[in-house]
Amino acid sequence: MRDRIYLVKRSIGSYEDYHVIDIFATWSKETADRYVEKHNRILEHWLGYMKGFQDNYGYRDEKKCTTAISYRYYEVIDSGQAFIEEIEIR
């Protein structure tokens, strides 16, 4: 009998607009672990890429950004790591 459900979640925003998004639920811990590892690895790549568009103070540099990059910049910068929440069924 399966007695645990694993919720995969991620956070977005900061301070007053911080909230957690539920991505999916699964019975398999391995599936949840694989997704979290993949999500966090891709997020780290995009954070590194988007930091190339920052100025010396850590803000978006208007001279380096196009409109398309500007829309994605804050989405990527505000995204948090994915994580797993375990729920026990009684």
Summary of the structure (lengths in Angstrom):
residues: 90
radius of gyration: 16.6
end to end distance: 11.0
largest distance: 58.1
contacts: 208
relative contact order: 0.27
helix: 44%
strand: 32%
